């Protein structure tokens, strides 16, 4: 069975400090992995996706994620948080054999001035 | 502009009064899906469609219907809404399903907030 676990429901950082949002997945097959961001009253926007071409994936707004197969992880990072990064973030997995996307429960990022 | 459009954005209604939430995409995407988002539960899939006239149940289909008569439209129908269907709903589309071309992300609408009294 496929599943996604976002290890923290809330993360709080100060502006200018690094961001780490953790995601672990379980899959019997090679997964496709995505991170989305959701700002209040908005839909989900794609931040980045894992394409299997490179394990370190760069996305929009300075975010990046590293695929670690041995750890079944796909953590999202950003070197320096900005106030505009405050939002909810979702890790999503899909696999070739199944017609659906598997969502983590989300991590709310709070950025303090 | 490539987009997924949902209507209405907000709706307050009463138990038992049939309602339809429309979803339209202008990207010629094959795969479309409906999700509901509830606090602490993330997004749960209600129904999805692989292509015209091909639909299937997601994780929480009870109380909902869908249809896919045209590629661009995927309406969500609540025949007899109940208070437990009060939620934030999202429509999404992607070029193909996960079993098609890999790594195709989904594009989301801005959501429909339904309140059923």
Interface residues (C-beta under 8 A of the other chain):
Chain A: X9 X32 X34 X36 X41 X42 X43 X44 X45 X46 X49 X50 X51 X52 X90 X92 X94 X95 X96 X97 X98 X99 X100 X101 X103 X104 X105 X106
Chain B: X4 X31 X33 X35 X40 X41 X42 X43 X44 X45 X48 X50 X56 X58 X90 X92 X97 X98 X99 X102 X103 X105 X106 X107 X108 X109 X110 X111
